[in-house]
Amino acid sequence: MKIMVCDTSNSTCCAGIFEDGKEIAYRLSFEDRTHSETFMPLVDEVMNSAGLKYSDIDAYAVTVGPGSFTGIRIGIAAVKGMALATGAGCIGISSTEALARSCENATRSPKSETIIIPAFDARNKRVFAKAEEEDTHKTLIKEDAYDAKDLALKVTKLPEVIYNARKQILVVGSGAKVMKQAFEDIGARLNVYYASGAAILPKGIALVAFDKLKNEPAVSARDITANYCAASRVKTLEQQRREKSSNI
């Protein structure tokens, strides 16, 4: 089964093709240009490198958030177009899960002793994040938008942390700097490491996608929806306008 994996949910942009879990080709972009400019040329490069036609792709795995509202929409819209044109299925992938699976633990602690926190900077001292066991991928704190201090406090209250002083916490992604400040602000005495430069890689998306396919089939492109984890400011202001009008 050939799957194209795609991510435009945050600052980086990537695409890749995997067949039965094996990497065929991929590209990763750190360019400052918007994903609307870089994504489709990136996809075209991957297709040319793999020597494939779009009709050869069986399914598309795309990150659906959380992350940049505009970035998420760009990726999902592009994938919907490609999938609907060829009849390929789609797999919606959590951005935090993809980030967690993109990272290699370079510390000495074994995976069984490590909690990984994939975190994206959501501005104003907030993050899009979750916490999971690195070895089993068991969710300890669900994916959501968090005030960084609130999330830091949640981590300190995890039984896995309270009852195991050796537990290592690995915070990865653009939200690592925000979380580092949050842990310092609450005076947490934990074994925490930070990797702010970590990004979603095609292999991370592919690992999650093939795992999902073991339990459920790909769906129609029409059924793929975004997971923003937070209301956009535009929506919030619109709600305020309606509430103000209703009170007049």
Buried (B, 14 or more C-beta within 10 A) or exposed (E): BBBBBBBBBBBBBBBBBBBEBEBBBBBBBEEEEBBBEBBBEBBEBBBEBBEBEBEBBBBBBBBBBBBBBEBBBBBBBBBBEBBEEBEBBBBBBBBBBBBBBBBEBEEEBEBEBBBBBBBBBBEEBBBBBBBBBBEEBEEBBEBBBBBBBBBBBBBBEBEBBEEEEEBBBBBBBBBBBBBBBBBEEBEBEBBBBBBBEBBBBBBBBBBBBBEBBEEEEBBEBEEBEBBBBBEEEEEEEEEEEEEEEEEE
